[in-house]
């Protein structure tokens, strides 16, 4: 029997850690299920990159600073690179989407381990797209590095759940997401604020899926659930999917748009969410100016109130009011967290919370008295 390669034990440990992480994530009754997912995926990625370095002959031991010929030891064992160092080596580009996803979870782990036990489920909902991307990136790294024979696909199953398949489920999940502790909200908002638009929209950083429920006829070669990758589609299929995504939740019929009321935020609720997440004062006037400048909805006197930017706002015909989406809140938080973005979004100079003075963006560190 041939001797297994040097990386085999480390790689199989990585795979086992990833499978355990997914079992914990899908076990809703498990205590600290999401914390367990984050911790075990952290270890899985560490072992996977160590296995890759072993295969490629890259020495990932720390050397002594005063004598580079000697290696650092801790309790008799060589000190090896931590995940952050491995990630920098594997993806030198600081704006690589896979690297950013891993850096997001490295920072998140430092904040959730042994803390926020009661918010575990809420946090899992808030960053579910990032968690899915973390696992898919792991699968891609496994198969591209060691071959398709090591894929996780044969060991994982699609979980059975209700989630957002009902409007009531959607509303419940959005309420839970809003209950995150302030420090976690700030960490998530601050991390996203530093991303380029390309990274923020990259599925390798955060995966967002639109699921269309369709009952099909049973066949010998039919799967209960089947996913199709974008890269595997024909041009015609991509056009159809793009059109579906462009329509979003709206149904066009005789030039009248359908309205949606569930899962949306009232103006005051959206305003308060933004105000709590940024360092500047944010009032109803700022909120008003922001949607006017961005043009996400018509003015109150417009004869076609339903003509909104459906990514950010939808009109409710029954109550004759507007509801705002999570995407609009995130857009405002990202822009209004910085001085230049605040001014561009609201047309007003920002004022620090607890102060009557505005920030002067023309002079670093300069604060000027607020005008009327």
Secondary structure, 3 states (H helix, E strand, C coil): CCCCCCCHHHHHHHHHHHHHHHHHHHCCCCCCHHHHHHHHHHHHHHHHHHHHHHHHCCCCECECCCCCCCECEECCEECECCHHHHHHHHCCCCCCHHHHHHHHHHHHHHHHCCCCHHHHHHHHHHCHHHHHHHHHHHHHHHHHHHCHHHCCCCCCCCCCCCHHHCHHHHHHHHHHHCCCCHHHHHHHHHHHHCCCHHHHCCCCCCCCCCCCCCCCCCCCCCCCCCCCCHHHCCHHHHHHHHHHHHHCCCCEECCEECCCCCCCECHHHHHHHHHHHCCECCCHHHHHHHHHHHCCCCCCCCCCCCCCCCCCEEEECCCCEEEECHHHHHHHHHHHCCHHHHHHHHCCCCEECCCCEEECCCCCCCEEECCC
